């Protein structure tokens, strides 16, 4: 009886391993054609695997933030903006991310948030 239970458990484990591991994530290489050195900070960038955002189509940066980002901290994106439909099930991409762009972007966002709060408080005071 014990032998049969062990065989059953072993069979269940083998089926789980075979089918559970068979779905491999499809990851596209979004680094193709990109330089691995940040053109703003002149440092080697790290590779990240990030989700693909199909809802974003960037043709040209249009908002002031997009324009600023492209100029001062271009490699901060934590998702890959595909702008196209990838019907093969690819849901992640490898991209380059610059740690100094991340720092500059976070610093800028914090300053803008602080300025907005200060402006809001000044309006209340008047
Ligand atoms: Zn950078």
py3Dmol code that shows the C-alpha trace and the ligand (Angstrom):
import py3Dmol

protein = """\
ATOM      1  CA  UNK A   1       0.000   0.000   0.000  1.00  0.00           C
ATOM      2  CA  UNK A   2       2.813   2.403   0.944  1.00  0.00           C
ATOM      3  CA  UNK A   3       4.566   1.596  -2.334  1.00  0.00           C
ATOM      4  CA  UNK A   4       1.442   2.552  -4.305  1.00  0.00           C
ATOM      5  CA  UNK A   5       1.127   5.904  -2.506  1.00  0.00           C
ATOM      6  CA  UNK A   6       4.789   6.676  -3.162  1.00  0.00           C
ATOM      7  CA  UNK A   7       4.345   5.786  -6.832  1.00  0.00           C
ATOM      8  CA  UNK A   8       1.226   7.965  -6.997  1.00  0.00           C
ATOM      9  CA  UNK A   9       2.972  10.934  -5.356  1.00  0.00           C
ATOM     10  CA  UNK A  10       6.000  10.497  -7.615  1.00  0.00           C
ATOM     11  CA  UNK A  11       3.777  10.333 -10.718  1.00  0.00           C
ATOM     12  CA  UNK A  12       1.873  13.463  -9.663  1.00  0.00           C
ATOM     13  CA  UNK A  13       5.163  15.294  -9.035  1.00  0.00           C
ATOM     14  CA  UNK A  14       6.558  14.268 -12.439  1.00  0.00           C
ATOM     15  CA  UNK A  15       3.388  15.402 -14.271  1.00  0.00           C
ATOM     16  CA  UNK A  16       3.449  18.714 -12.391  1.00  0.00           C
ATOM     17  CA  UNK A  17       7.121  19.288 -13.244  1.00  0.00           C
ATOM     18  CA  UNK A  18       6.655  18.441 -16.926  1.00  0.00           C
ATOM     19  CA  UNK A  19       3.520  20.526 -17.505  1.00  0.00           C
ATOM     20  CA  UNK A  20       4.247  23.236 -14.944  1.00  0.00           C
ATOM     21  CA  UNK A  21       7.604  24.037 -16.500  1.00  0.00           C
ATOM     22  CA  UNK A  22       6.563  23.645 -20.126  1.00  0.00           C
ATOM     23  CA  UNK A  23       5.179  27.212 -20.415  1.00  0.00           C
ATOM     24  CA  UNK A  24       8.290  29.267 -20.936  1.00  0.00           C
ATOM     25  CA  UNK A  25       8.036  33.035 -20.904  1.00  0.00           C
ATOM     26  CA  UNK A  26       8.634  34.614 -24.264  1.00  0.00           C
ATOM     27  CA  UNK A  27      11.052  37.486 -23.868  1.00  0.00           C
ATOM     28  CA  UNK A  28      11.976  39.722 -26.786  1.00  0.00           C
ATOM     29  CA  UNK A  29      15.273  41.560 -26.966  1.00  0.00           C
ATOM     30  CA  UNK A  30      14.432  45.270 -26.942  1.00  0.00           C
ATOM     31  CA  UNK A  31      18.148  46.082 -26.800  1.00  0.00           C
ATOM     32  CA  UNK A  32      18.753  45.275 -30.455  1.00  0.00           C
ATOM     33  CA  UNK A  33      20.134  48.344 -32.179  1.00  0.00           C
ATOM     34  CA  UNK A  34      20.588  50.168 -28.853  1.00  0.00           C
ATOM     35  CA  UNK A  35      23.933  51.213 -27.410  1.00  0.00           C
ATOM     36  CA  UNK A  36      24.640  49.723 -23.978  1.00  0.00           C
ATOM     37  CA  UNK A  37      26.177  53.033 -22.835  1.00  0.00           C
ATOM     38  CA  UNK A  38      23.854  55.860 -21.729  1.00  0.00           C
ATOM     39  CA  UNK A  39      24.312  58.770 -24.124  1.00  0.00           C
ATOM     40  CA  UNK A  40      23.579  61.281 -21.324  1.00  0.00           C
ATOM     41  CA  UNK A  41      25.575  59.865 -18.406  1.00  0.00           C
ATOM     42  CA  UNK A  42      28.184  57.897 -20.391  1.00  0.00           C
ATOM     43  CA  UNK A  43      27.920  54.838 -18.122  1.00  0.00           C
ATOM     44  CA  UNK A  44      27.345  51.193 -18.944  1.00  0.00           C
ATOM     45  CA  UNK A  45      23.647  50.334 -18.492  1.00  0.00           C
ATOM     46  CA  UNK A  46      22.119  47.254 -16.860  1.00  0.00           C
ATOM     47  CA  UNK A  47      19.786  44.830 -18.613  1.00  0.00           C
ATOM     48  CA  UNK A  48      16.317  44.426 -17.120  1.00  0.00           C
ATOM     49  CA  UNK A  49      13.484  42.137 -18.133  1.00  0.00           C
ATOM     50  CA  UNK A  50      10.305  44.220 -18.021  1.00  0.00           C
ATOM     51  CA  UNK A  51       6.642  43.862 -19.025  1.00  0.00           C
ATOM     52  CA  UNK A  52       5.683  44.989 -22.526  1.00  0.00           C
ATOM     53  CA  UNK A  53       3.184  47.855 -22.576  1.00  0.00           C
ATOM     54  CA  UNK A  54       1.165  47.498 -25.771  1.00  0.00           C
ATOM     55  CA  UNK A  55      -1.059  50.474 -24.995  1.00  0.00           C
ATOM     56  CA  UNK A  56       1.692  53.030 -25.505  1.00  0.00           C
ATOM     57  CA  UNK A  57       2.644  54.138 -29.000  1.00  0.00           C
ATOM     58  CA  UNK A  58       5.516  56.592 -28.881  1.00  0.00           C
ATOM     59  CA  UNK A  59       6.010  58.243 -32.250  1.00  0.00           C
ATOM     60  CA  UNK A  60       7.451  61.496 -30.979  1.00  0.00           C
ATOM     61  CA  UNK A  61       7.547  62.735 -27.413  1.00  0.00           C
ATOM     62  CA  UNK A  62       4.773  65.299 -27.031  1.00  0.00           C
ATOM     63  CA  UNK A  63       4.315  66.227 -23.375  1.00  0.00           C
ATOM     64  CA  UNK A  64       6.848  68.490 -21.614  1.00  0.00           C
ATOM     65  CA  UNK A  65       7.772  65.547 -19.388  1.00  0.00           C
ATOM     66  CA  UNK A  66       8.357  63.275 -22.422  1.00  0.00           C
ATOM     67  CA  UNK A  67      10.583  65.905 -24.013  1.00  0.00           C
ATOM     68  CA  UNK A  68      12.514  66.452 -20.779  1.00  0.00           C
ATOM     69  CA  UNK A  69      12.808  62.710 -20.183  1.00  0.00           C
ATOM     70  CA  UNK A  70      14.174  62.098 -23.680  1.00  0.00           C
ATOM     71  CA  UNK A  71      16.797  64.788 -23.119  1.00  0.00           C
ATOM     72  CA  UNK A  72      17.821  64.340 -19.464  1.00  0.00           C
ATOM     73  CA  UNK A  73      16.967  60.769 -18.422  1.00  0.00           C
ATOM     74  CA  UNK A  74      16.090  58.670 -21.457  1.00  0.00           C
ATOM     75  CA  UNK A  75      16.734  55.196 -19.980  1.00  0.00           C
ATOM     76  CA  UNK A  76      14.396  54.986 -16.993  1.00  0.00           C
ATOM     77  CA  UNK A  77      11.543  53.003 -18.466  1.00  0.00           C
ATOM     78  CA  UNK A  78      10.513  50.051 -16.369  1.00  0.00           C
ATOM     79  CA  UNK A  79       8.310  48.718 -19.123  1.00  0.00           C
ATOM     80  CA  UNK A  80       8.908  48.291 -22.834  1.00  0.00           C
ATOM     81  CA  UNK A  81       6.664  50.374 -25.077  1.00  0.00           C
ATOM     82  CA  UNK A  82       6.103  48.085 -28.029  1.00  0.00           C
ATOM     83  CA  UNK A  83       3.574  50.169 -29.902  1.00  0.00           C
ATOM     84  CA  UNK A  84       2.725  47.059 -31.853  1.00  0.00           C
ATOM     85  CA  UNK A  85       0.722  43.924 -31.314  1.00  0.00           C
ATOM     86  CA  UNK A  86       2.896  40.958 -30.582  1.00  0.00           C
ATOM     87  CA  UNK A  87       0.580  38.050 -31.227  1.00  0.00           C
ATOM     88  CA  UNK A  88       3.122  35.344 -30.454  1.00  0.00           C
ATOM     89  CA  UNK A  89       2.532  35.577 -26.705  1.00  0.00           C
ATOM     90  CA  UNK A  90       5.620  37.646 -25.983  1.00  0.00           C
ATOM     91  CA  UNK A  91       4.901  39.588 -22.819  1.00  0.00           C
ATOM     92  CA  UNK A  92       8.307  40.711 -21.624  1.00  0.00           C
ATOM     93  CA  UNK A  93      11.352  42.392 -23.100  1.00  0.00           C
ATOM     94  CA  UNK A  94      14.985  42.885 -22.237  1.00  0.00           C
ATOM     95  CA  UNK A  95      15.906  46.570 -22.132  1.00  0.00           C
ATOM     96  CA  UNK A  96      18.804  48.735 -20.999  1.00  0.00           C
ATOM     97  CA  UNK A  97      18.225  50.854 -17.884  1.00  0.00           C
ATOM     98  CA  UNK A  98      20.681  53.504 -16.663  1.00  0.00           C
ATOM     99  CA  UNK A  99      20.932  53.809 -12.874  1.00  0.00           C
ATOM    100  CA  UNK A 100      21.911  57.493 -13.164  1.00  0.00           C
ATOM    101  CA  UNK A 101      18.885  58.202 -15.378  1.00  0.00           C
ATOM    102  CA  UNK A 102      16.746  56.542 -12.693  1.00  0.00           C
ATOM    103  CA  UNK A 103      18.289  58.747  -9.993  1.00  0.00           C
ATOM    104  CA  UNK A 104      17.887  61.928 -12.090  1.00  0.00           C
ATOM    105  CA  UNK A 105      14.279  61.049 -12.959  1.00  0.00           C
ATOM    106  CA  UNK A 106      13.357  60.318  -9.322  1.00  0.00           C
ATOM    107  CA  UNK A 107      15.042  63.544  -8.151  1.00  0.00           C
ATOM    108  CA  UNK A 108      13.150  65.575 -10.769  1.00  0.00           C
ATOM    109  CA  UNK A 109       9.810  63.920  -9.891  1.00  0.00           C
ATOM    110  CA  UNK A 110      10.380  64.568  -6.159  1.00  0.00           C
ATOM    111  CA  UNK A 111      11.232  68.225  -6.820  1.00  0.00           C
ATOM    112  CA  UNK A 112       8.113  68.644  -8.965  1.00  0.00           C
ATOM    113  CA  UNK A 113       5.951  66.977  -6.312  1.00  0.00           C
ATOM    114  CA  UNK A 114       7.419  69.216  -3.588  1.00  0.00           C
ATOM    115  CA  UNK A 115       6.910  72.316  -5.745  1.00  0.00           C
ATOM    116  CA  UNK A 116       3.287  71.322  -6.425  1.00  0.00           C
ATOM    117  CA  UNK A 117       2.615  70.776  -2.712  1.00  0.00           C
ATOM    118  CA  UNK A 118       4.288  74.114  -1.824  1.00  0.00           C
ATOM    119  CA  UNK A 119       2.233  75.919  -4.497  1.00  0.00           C
ATOM    120  CA  UNK A 120      -0.929  74.245  -3.224  1.00  0.00           C
ATOM    121  CA  UNK A 121      -0.146  75.265   0.369  1.00  0.00           C
ATOM    122  CA  UNK A 122       0.580  78.861  -0.697  1.00  0.00           C
ATOM    123  CA  UNK A 123      -2.822  79.064  -2.403  1.00  0.00           C
ATOM    124  CA  UNK A 124      -4.523  77.898   0.786  1.00  0.00           C
ATOM    125  CA  UNK A 125      -2.681  80.502   2.877  1.00  0.00           C
ATOM    126  CA  UNK A 126      -3.977  83.408   0.746  1.00  0.00           C
TER     127      UNK A 126
END
"""
ligand_1 = """\
1
ZN
Zn 21.642 57.752 -18.059
"""
view = py3Dmol.view(width=600, height=400)
view.addModel(protein, "pdb")
view.setStyle({"model": 0}, {"cartoon": {"style": "trace"}})
view.addModel(ligand_1, "xyz")
view.setStyle({"model": 1}, {"stick": {}})
view.zoomTo()
view.show()
